Amino acid sequence: MTPTSLRLVKVLGAGAISSLVLGACGGSSSAPGVTLAANQSLTFPILSDFGTLDPAIADAETDTEISQNMFDGLVKFDQNLNLVPDLASAMPTVSSDGLTYTFTLRHDVTFSNGDKFTSADVLYSWNRAAAMQGAYATNLAGIVGYGTVSGNTASGAALEALLEKKDPSVTLTGLTAPDPYTVVVKLSNQAGWFLTAIALGGSTGFIVDQNAVKQDFDNWWASPATAIGTGPFKMTARTPKQSVDFAAVPNWWGSPKPTLTSVHLDVSVNDASTAITKYEQGGYDIYGYGGYSCYPYGIYARPSYCEFGY
C-alpha cells in the first residue's frame, strides 16, 4: 500500500490495517514486481453521520480522519511522523528570533474543481478558522492578531462578508501574503509547537476554497458540488445518515498517486451484528472504524478504549 492509498484508513484498528496491507491495495502502480487487485475500491461502515468535514470546526475523530483525505495543509507528517512540506514547496524559513515563518507555496496545486491554489487561500482559511473558534482554533493562537480575531461574534453569511472585505475584526495581522506564492507568519512569541499544530490532520491549518465555501458558508462540506479541497480524494455522492462516496481526484497534483479509486461508507449502521455479518460475507472490506472500535472482533476486545468513548 502506498502512503496515499493508506491515508484514508491510516488510523483504523491494527487488525483492519494489517489485513488491508497484506491483501487489499498492494503498492504503487509504478513499483516493480507489484500487481494491484483489479478492484481498487474500499467499503466499510461507520456508526454515525459526520458532524462536519469543515477543517475550521471539525472535532470528532471520524470527521477529521476522513476530511484529511480531502484537504491539505502547508506541512504534514510523513509515515515516520516527521514534518515535511505539503502545499508548501519546502519547509519554511524561520527568522533568527524565531518569530517569523516564511512559506513558499507550490505552483502546481489545484483544488478538485480546478481552482488554482494560492496564498490568498491560506489567508482566507486561517482567518476563517480563527474567527469561527472551533475546537482546534488555538492551533493558530501564536499568530499576531489572534486575540482580536478570536473575539469575533459574526457567523454564517455575516462572517463571510467580513472575510471578503478583510475586516480587521477577522484578519490576523501577523498573516500576510507578499505575492500569490508566499505566506509570511509573524508570531507573538516563540512557539516551537506551531508547525506541529498546523499539520494536525483535518483541522484548522488545512486549506479550503473560498469560491466553494461562500456558496453555503456553514454546510458547503456536505454537498459533492461544494466539498472542494486539494486532497487526493473528493466526495462524489452523499445521502445524509445513509451513505457517502469518495473517488480519487483525476490527475491529482501530489505524489504518489492514489491506488484506491473509490471509497463507499455506509452511515449509521447501528446494529453491530448486522455490520459484522456483512463483513464476514464480503460486503465490507474492513470493520472496526468510525465508532466500531469498541466492539470486540475475533478474540480481541478493547475495553479500555471503550471506557473513553473512542
Order of alpha helices (4+ residues) and beta strands (2+ residues): alpha-alpha-beta-alpha-beta-beta-beta-beta-alpha-alpha-alpha-beta-beta-alpha-alpha-beta-beta-beta-alpha-alpha
